[in-house]
Amino acid sequence: MLLIPIAWFIPGAGHFLVGRKGRAAIVFSTVLVTFLIGVAMRGPLYHMGADSGDILSRLIQFGGWIGDMAAGVFYFAASFMGYAPPDVAGYSPDYGSKFIVAAGLLNILAIVDAYEICTRQKD
């Protein structure tokens, strides 16, 4: 079933494929705007491979990385274009990283919704 990978890579594509074009536009724009707010706040992207020491820090890093990657094409576009804000202390970058992760989590919820519509578990 190609619905899940396509819906993950392009937010809203799952709803588009099952014929819910209005919901697809809402999902796409919501994930895009949430991701762009995070980038505008100079929120850093989580990256795997950085040795942060203790197990709790590694779990937090892994969860943030999964949340970032769940934003699909937006995460890869930002990474490919070299998005890497400076590491500065403050509230804005911290909240920005949370917005980027939230964009990915919204996309995961949209994937589940499209899957349930496709399998007729939901109308």
Sequence and secondary structure as in RCSB ss.txt:
>XXXX:A:sequence
MLLIPIAWFIPGAGHFLVGRKGRAAIVFSTVLVTFLIGVAMRGPLYHMGADSGDILSRLIQFGGWIGDMAAGVFY
FAASFMGYAPPDVAGYSPDYGSKFIVAAGLLNILAIVDAYEICTRQKD
>XXXX:A:secstr
  HHHHHHHSTTHHHHHTT HHHHHHHHHHHHHHHHHHHHTT     TT   SSHHHHHHHHHHHHHHHTTTHHH
HHHHHTT       SHHHHHHHHHHHHHHHHHHHHHHHHHHHHTTS  
